[in-house]
Amino acid sequence: RLIRRQRQMCIRDRAMRIRAAFEAKGCAMLFDSPTNQQFPILPNSWYNVLSEKYAMTLTAKPDAEHTAVRFCTSWATRDEDVDALLADIASL
């Protein structure tokens, strides 16, 4: 049980790092999610760049210039994968 709980916390922590990176770039969130699923609202140009390299689910089109997506972390998400995404977010 303890190992499972620790694993769940790591999964959530990775998602919170992703959320913080998007928020630091000024992105709003479609939902305030405290889980392993995060829903940033991206400018379409950012969506086009990130979707070439990362798996995400298109969630909504709040307006003509923005796309809301879902990023989901899991037990298979590695820290180095999150680090790569954070670097790409920072470069946008």
PyMOL commands that set and color helices and strands:
alter all, ss='L'
color gray80, all
select helices_A, chain A and resi 2-24+44-51+79-90
alter helices_A, ss='H'
color red, helices_A
select strands_A, chain A and resi 37-38+41-43+57-63+66-72
alter strands_A, ss='S'
color yellow, strands_A
deselect
rebuild
show_as cartoon
